[in-house]
């Protein structure tokens, strides 16, 4: 199973891949992700668009005192950690499902609204 670029970007922004270190950027909380995801939608950007090109240009109109452009950049820079985590999860029989995936339960989206994050299911 491969993980879509959109799911990769969401995981980079919202997930822990190992025990957090004090010097690491803290992943976005469900509330922070909800605000940022709404802004991305309004800016006509998918999360995957943040993985290539000039990030500062894409985030030029984004302002949030807690979700800074620097924090987003640091979170997106964790690609190696994500690759290792995905490999481990898949070897363990887990598969990754984000809110934007067609298989994500509609009822869960309706109940959780903006706080609907990512879900993991065992095969």
N, C-alpha and C positions, 0 to 999 in steps of 0.2 A: 504494500500500500504506500502510495506517495502522499505527501502532504502538500497541499496547494500553496502557492506563494502568499495568498491572502491569509491562510491559516498560519503560515510561518510568521508573518508580520504580527498577527494578533498574539501568537504565543510569545514572540520576542518582547512585545510590549506589556504582557500581562502575567507571565508565568515565572515561577522560580524553577531553576533546573538543578539546583543543588542547595546545600545549606548556605544561606546568605552570608556574605562577608561584609564587614563594616564599610569598606570602600566601594562597594557595588551600588549601582543605581537601583532603587527600589522599584519593582514592577508596579504598573498602574493598578490601583484598586478597581473593583467593579464600577464604582461611582465615577472615578476619574476616567476609566475607559469609556463609560457611557457618554460623558461630556465630549471626549475627544472623538469618539466615533460619530456623534452628531455633527461635530465640526467638519470631520472628513467628508461626511455625506453632503453637507451644505457647500463644501469647497469642491465637490464633484471629484473626490479622490477616494480610491479604495486603499485599504491599508497596504496592499502590495505595492502601490505606487511609491511608498516611502523607502522601499528597498533599493531603488536605483535612482540615479540622477542627483540633482542638487537638493539636498534635504532642507537646507536653510531657505532656499527660494520657495519650496513647497510649503514650508511652515511660516512664511513671512507674516501672515496675518493671524497666526495662532498666538494668543496670550493667555497665560494661566500662571498664577504665582506658584502653584504646586507641581504642575506638569510643564516644566520648562523645556525649551527646545534642546538644551544640553542633555537633560534627562532622557528625552526621547532618542536622541542620537546615541547615547551610551547604551540604552536598552536594545536598540536595533543593531548595535555592534557585537552582540553576543551570538553571532551565527554559529561559531564552532561549538559553543555550549549547547545550543539548540540541536545541532546535528547529533551530538553524542546522546542527548536526552531522548531524541526521537528513536535513535537506533536501540537504545535500552528499552524504551517503552514497547516498541514493536516486537523485539525479541521476547518480551515478557507476555506477549499476547494481547497487548492493549492497542487500541486504535484511537486516533485523535479526531474529535468532532468539534467544530466551532459553531457559534451561533449562525454564521453565514452559510454553513453547509446545508444542502437540501434535506439531509437526513436528521437535522436537529429538530427535536420535537416542537411542533407549533404550539402546543399547549404550554410547554415550558417557557417559550418566548412570550406568550400572552401573560402568563402569571408573573414572570420576573421583569418584564419590560426592559428598561435600560440596564438593569443589573444582571441580565442574562449573560453569563460569561461563557466559559468553555466547559465542555463535558467530556469525560473519558468513559468508555464502555469496554468491558471485557468481551472478547469474541466468544 
